[in-house]
Amino acid sequence: MKTVQNIIIGFGKGGKTLAKFLAKQGEEVLVVEKSREMYGGTCINIACLPSKRLITEAARGTDFAAAIRGKREMVAQLRDKNYHMLADEDTITVLDGTAHFTSDHTITVDTATGPQEFTSKRIFINTGAQPTVPAIPGLRESPALLTSTSAMELDSLPQKLVIIGAGYIGLEFASMFAEFGAQVTVVDHHQEFLPREDADVAAMVKANLEQAGVTFRLGANIDQVSTANGQAQVEISRDGHTTQLVADKILAATGRRPATAKLGLENTGIAVDDRGAIKVDDQLHTTVPGVWAIGDVKGGPQFTYISLDDFRIIKDELFGDGTRRISNRGVVPTSVFIEPPLAQVGLTEKQAHAQGQDYLLFKLPVAAIPKAKVLKDQRGVLKMLVDPQTKLILGATLYAPEAHEIINMVALAMRAKLPYTMLRDQIYTHPTISEAFNDLLKKPQ
């Protein structure tokens, strides 16, 4: 058994950034990654970057096969860069293998040449999450089944695609595949579309996706999946009626679960919740001292920028003043990369009503923004909620071209506790989407 200063299980955003930082402090780090195809983590290989590359290519009218080739080239370059970013450090060892705990501070790594044992006073679990597939009869055995991972590796465009789930991941794939030319049907058991969003925004998103060719079957359940003549037969029921859809592929976009099942946590005192997420405190400590959890594996928002901020919390504890916490992260912006993008930070109107929060509402149609005319996309709306007493921004929902960029400006203003008038009176370059804040914030509704 070998003793090392630090063990990081998983090559994701928070883990790899921590490994690099620890190496720069002269510390020894063992990074264990089960797949060479995942050097750099989920975001680089199968999620954020490759999916946004394909979404961009679809919007540009690129042929699907050419877009896939370009995506694979980009991912290969990023993967190689990330591997060498760590492996070229003198004090970092990148070990290919599957790790599992044998005790609180001991792991066994199953490698191609046999098992290796390691122990450390510091272990960081960074194994991410994996797609879930609902227990629909015939689905898991179906050759047509896709997950958010395998959907990124198709060589040819499915002509008929059924997507299970109208959540944000499902909508991104629906928008992308429809742009590429697929016939897309989204099936979701919820009657309400985007229930967390304001009704006016959700209605716009749905109408625009339908105009792009996406069909929605809401309030519907998939009863079973079978195969006939090389195609999937999807039986769905709604309001007591049963119909059948024919599909080349079925994409299960029904969420992701923390990847903890094979970690051997039963051999430790590390506690997990009902979904398998590792329980952590405000500084990411697990229930075993000297073991931390980073990123998606601990549950909560599944974003690479959350994993990066997890690194900052641990860095601050080990080498700073220890004041950073999950609880003082501040507001976290989000973006759904449909066309146009939907970005949000802070409270929506729906949430403000639920909390009894008084607010001023500012609202502007995207059609009123000059840059939207330049971009030939005048769909969407900008909404901002402001506290009438403090004049601070309570939240914003931006459904507009380039919303994924300008939402960060709103989040910064909220974090800095700037009054909304700072955005209203700012001098912006022209023509831009961001200059719409001048007009958006002139007068509340």
Secondary structure, DSSP 8 states (H G I E B T S, - for coil): -EE-SEEEES-SHHHHHHHHHHHHTT--EEEEES-GGGTT-HHHHTSHHHHHHHHHHHHTT--HHHHHHHHHHHHHHHHHHHHHHHHTSTTEEEEESEEEEEETTEEEEEETTEEEEEE-SEEEE---EEE-----TTTTT-TTEE-TTGGGG-SS--SEEEEE--SHHHHHHHHHHHHHT-EEEEEES-SSSSTTS-HHHHHHHHHHHHHTTEEEEET-EEEEEEEETTEEEEEEEETTEEEEEEESEEEE-S-EEES-TTS-GGGSS--B-TTS-B---TT-B-SSTTEEE-GGGG-S---HHHHHHHHHHHHHHHHS-S---GGGS----EEE-SSS-EEEEE--HHHHHHHT---EEEEEEGGG-HHHHHHT----EEEEEE-TTT-BEEEEEEESTTHHHHHHHHHHHHHTT-BHHHHHH----SS-STTHHHHHTSS--
